[in-house]
Amino acid sequence: MEQEGATKLDIHGVKSLNWPETRTRRCLYACVFEHSGILDGKRFVKEVFLQKGEPHTENEQVLKAVRAVAKRCDGVANNDQCELAADIVECIKGKKPD
């Protein structure tokens, strides 16, 4: 958090999965996603997303939603990891970035 210069407002935005309006917030998302393994610096990592999401749900609808997000976001890539994080947020929220 400190390395990105994030404020408490930025952190709250990430916890709420709000659209990352600022570069700082995009980079904060990148740190969180990279730490969790769903972003490798260049692309969304579908396999890790599924490994993290599938074991934590016993609700069939939620499991289907996790799998749908993984499928939709598979292939999301960007050379700028902060912009990639924003693309992943957009995808998770239901729209696959161009």
SELOPA-805158 format. One record per residue: residue number from 1; x, y, z of N, C-alpha, C in turn. Coordinates in steps of 0.001 Angstrom, whole numbers, plus 500000, padded with zeros to 6 digits. Atoms other than C-alpha are relative to their C-alpha. Layout:
<recs>
   i n.east n.north   n.up ca.east ca.north  ca.up c.east c.north   c.up
 NUM      X       Y      Z       X        Y      Z      X       Y      Z
...
</recs>
This chain:
<recs>
   i n.east n.north   n.up ca.east ca.north  ca.up c.east c.north   c.up
   1 500823  498820 500000  500000   500000 500000 500868  501245 500000
   2 499147  498824 499902  502687   502439 500983 500794  500228 498731
   3 499185  499836 501200  504744   501750 497877 499205  500624 498865
   4 500837  499396 501033  501791   502875 495728 499469  501363 500419
   5 500499  498715 499520  501013   505932 497872 498497  499996 500227
   6 501444  500147 499835  497516   504637 498603 499516  500627 501302
   7 500649  499426 498826  495199   506433 501004 498977  498997 500539
   8 501059  500849 499445  492540   504893 503244 498799  499949 499053
   9 501093  499970 500968  489988   505968 500634 500272  499032 498845
  10 499625  500948 501051  491887   504008 497968 499790  498565 500475
  11 500121  501349 499442  491977   500946 500214 498527  499606 500125
  12 501439  500263 499903  488242   501223 500898 499421  499708 498612
  13 500472  500220 501366  487635   501454 497141 500333  498616 499496
  14 499585  501342 500415  489569   498247 496550 499168  498949 500729
  15 500800  500964 499234  487746   496407 499338 498575  499905 499468
  16 501365  499958 500528  484444   497464 497753 499930  499633 498524
  17 499880  500288 501430  485641   496507 494243 499434  501145 499160
  18 500389  498818 500762  484948   500068 493097 500916  500157 498797
  19 499195  499733 501187  486152   501167 489673 501236  500793 500420
  20 498761  499298 499632  489813   502237 490038 500198  501268 499173
  21 499998  498739 500735  489498   505885 488978 501386  500601 499836
  22 498675  499376 500032  493080   506856 489724 501078  498964 499711
  23 498850  500880 500247  496425   505428 488724 500410  499316 501308
  24 499633  500571 498701  497179   504909 492425 499106  498817 500335
  25 500930  501090 499677  494064   502808 492882 500189  498821 499050
  26 499747  501087 500953  494772   500822 489708 501222  499196 500432
  27 498764  500672 499575  498273   500070 490974 499799  499251 501315
  28 500319  500711 498760  496891   499127 494392 499283  498686 499677
  29 500638  501235 500460  494578   496622 492700 501049  499043 499452
  30 498947  500850 500574  497624   495337 490787 500783  499295 501100
  31 499272  500613 498878  499467   494740 494068 499183  498878 500635
  32 500876  500999 499381  496502   492883 495559 499860  498780 499091
  33 500178  501107 500941  495926   490798 492429 501292  499215 499806
  34 498720  500694 500171  499616   490025 492013 500318  499156 501232
  35 499754  500737 498755  499929   489004 495676 499136  498733 500067
  36 500890  501167 499969  496942   486669 495284 500303  499016 498878
  37 499609  500884 501087  498398   485248 492079 499113  500043 498772
  38 500890  499977 501163  495547   486126 489711 500488  500945 498903
  39 499370  499128 500984  497749   488625 487877 501486  499680 500027
  40 498569  500322 500031  501239   487749 486711 500848  501155 499468
  41 499293  498829 500509  502216   491261 485610 499654  500314 498564
  42 500336  499817 501420  501039   490763 482035 498600  499494 499647
  43 501292  500595 500355  497807   488737 482159 499256  499503 501238
  44 500858  500635 499006  494901   487408 484208 500336  498514 500013
  45 499644  501418 499884  495740   483919 485529 498746  499226 500433
  46 501269  500703 499794  492532   481908 485172 500139  498846 500988
  47 499824  501190 499169  493902   478778 486843 500091  500361 501484
  48 499858  499578 498600  494859   480604 490039 498676  500563 500507
  49 501304  499460 499615  491537   482478 490089 499063  498861 500397
  50 500848  501154 499689  489735   479125 489993 500474  499281 501259
  51 499457  500653 498802  492066   477598 492609 499621  500767 501258
  52 500339  499166 498838  491324   480518 494938 498494  500014 500257
  53 501438  499827 499854  487581   480707 494269 499191  498742 500206
  54 500824  501211 499944  486291   477177 493835 499934  499336 501374
  55 500078  500712 498717  487255   475651 497202 499222  500739 501091
  56 500619  499200 498943  485610   478466 499146 498502  500194 499815
  57 501440  499870 500186  482095   478019 497885 499353  498625 499903
  58 500783  501231 500075  479579   475281 498413 498666  500277 499320
  59 501221  499595 500672  476759   477227 496779 500203  499836 498496
  60 499842  500308 501429  476282   475953 493223 499905  501250 499127
  61 500125  498766 500783  475185   479369 491911 501272  500833 500075
  62 498766  499236 499831  478262   481073 493339 501139  499315 499252
  63 498971  500755 500713  480475   478325 491950 499894  500233 498492
  64 500205  499715 501425  478945   478834 488493 500459  501415 499663
  65 499589  498613 500231  479544   482581 488818 501519  500125 499983
  66 498531  499984 499965  483214   482040 489755 500550  499452 498689
  67 499536  500612 501255  483667   479785 486740 499700  500891 498794
  68 500354  499094 501102  481870   482253 484456 500960  501186 499941
  69 499036  498894 499961  484140   485096 485595 501349  499528 499473
  70 498709  500535 500454  487214   482915 485049 500011  499838 498483
  71 500085  500193 501456  486058   482046 481531 499993  501339 499274
  72 500107  498682 500633  485136   485643 480669 501325  500754 500034
  73 498767  499223 499819  488415   487069 481983 501236  499307 499432
  74 498870  500716 500585  490648   484395 480468 500444  500737 498738
  75 499478  499284 501159  492882   486148 477957 500153  501493 500211
  76 499814  498575 499721  492701   489603 479565 501480  500232 500265
  77 498561  499751 499892  496201   490987 479163 500283  501471 499732
  78 499570  498618 500206  498021   494312 479247 501439  500086 500474
  79 498597  499860 499599  501722   495198 479388 500182  500910 501206
  80 499970  499118 498830  500957   497855 482024 499193  499310 501098
  81 500721  500798 499001  500100   495890 485172 498935  500791 500741
  82 501038  499200 499339  498154   498785 486710 498750  500072 499125
  83 501134  499993 500927  495962   499044 483604 499400  498599 499882
  84 500487  501380 499994  495712   495246 483563 499078  499775 501191
  85 500840  500147 498805  494341   495372 487101 498642  500661 499782
  86 501265  499321 500298  491707   497895 485970 499173  499173 499017
  87 500698  500862 500957  490847   495616 483036 499389  498785 500701
  88 500506  501159 499253  490447   492683 485448 498784  500396 500832
  89 501155  499526 499225  488136   494716 487707 498791  500144 499078
  90 501087  499821 500965  486052   495658 484667 499422  498644 499592
  91 500430  501334 500402  485914   492009 483622 499241  499294 501126
  92 500675  500622 498857  485002   490747 487095 498599  500576 500167
  93 501294  499334 499852  482179   493287 487153 499047  499703 498841
  94 500920  500446 501029  480792   491829 483947 500283  500419 498586
  95 499697  499567 501359  482409   493471 480949 501426  499620 499663
  96 498648  500356 500430  485354   492007 479095 500592  501192 499263
  97 499373  498853 500662  487732   494835 478160 500366  499669 498557
  98 499620  500168 501417  488531   495380 474474 501455  499652 499858
</recs>
